[in-house]
Amino acid sequence: MKVIVCGAGQVGSNIARYLSGENADVTVIDRSPELVHKITDSLDVKGLVGFASHPDVLDEAGARDADMVVAVTQADEVNMVACQICHSIFDVPTKIARIRHQSYLASEWSELFSRDNMPIDHIISPEIEVARAISRRLQIPGAFDVIPLADGKVSLIGVHCTENTPILNTPLRQLTAMFPDLHIVIVGVRRGEKGIVPTADDELKLGDDVYFVAETSHLRRAMAAFGHEEQEARRIVLVGGGNVGLNLAKRVERDSPHVSLKMIESDKERAERAAEALDRTVVIHGSALDTEILEEANARKAEGIVAVSNDDEVNILSSLLAKRYGCRRAVTLVNKTSYGPLVSSLGIDTVVSPRAITVSSILQFVRRGRIRSVHSLSDGFGELVEAEALETSSLVGVPIRDASLPSGVMIGAVVRGEKVIIPRGQTVIRPGDRVIIFATTPSVKKVERLFSVKLEFF
């Protein structure tokens, strides 16, 4: 696959890193020589200094025979023009653009990005995706990751194993006997820096991060099985009134009228803009690192703090300060990957990585076969894939125990129409079923082949 990435900033470099790891032929365009040199020095990609919206630059980057363009520069207009040129002049099949300004994304202008106007196949709005991801995690207290699948019928949940987890040091094969009506499958375990696809004989340990797939209607009981019976937060302090904070506040106001929300924003103009845009949220102008401001936001009595400013250090420190005052739970946005292991050890409950969310949003366009959705888990641990089973797939028509799944692969659920099937050894997958599969990074290509259409099928 030949891919042009427009923009060598944080989003562009992370996409290039992922695609180059997939052995794609990647060319990165940026107007900054420093960023281009940095990315070509660290990754197996080609670099080109120039304006990504100029036809001659795109031509030099190989747009004539490119399979995909991913435009993620800082300027929405450059991203849109790059996609338009790739369509009109070079006939690039797949065009993806990051659009940050909310005016472009308003529903009344939905025809703007149609094939007859400005043909962009997929729009990445990291701010909206991050706000959506945080909102889901707030609705499932105790989960550090929540991903809906199969039109919401199934969910992937990530939870921490604490001293309150009753199933520690118990072989996983015994879970069915302990909870006979609980429809879950544990698909992955993160233990320190190591990722594990568990077997029936494995046991969970204190400090493990566990990923499990469950029927959505069983989530509350599943969380209780892991010792998480926290109540949904009703008083939340939100740090940051930028695109992420504003999108999240609007979402909370719309979907959770019972939640009392107080926003802290250090920039006066942005705070005023947020106050005008929001109906029930109290907006406080000041620094979230100022103890008086935290007192004014009543952080002591808040059940949750959500720190989503543009500054990682502010997010981390304000989360720790609020927890020290008595706030029960912290959800913290962290861009720098080097901070990840440190932040978890400090006592922050949920770390949100815009990078992982952004990469997940483009994976389904990279994957081949009947892939419906793809989600990246825990910085390179693996991927959760939702795919449609075809008649030609080796998974179809035989019990799962006889299907010879590749190593590092586990089936989490099968959705047949409106029915959710938690797979057992005797379960038989039929054509048309939606199959939820977890695969470690080295095994992802094998899963892709399981759902590819073979030539003899036609």
Summary of the structure (lengths in Angstrom):
residues: 458
radius of gyration: 22.8
end to end distance: 23.2
largest distance: 69.9
contacts: 1562
relative contact order: 0.10
helix: 38%
strand: 28%
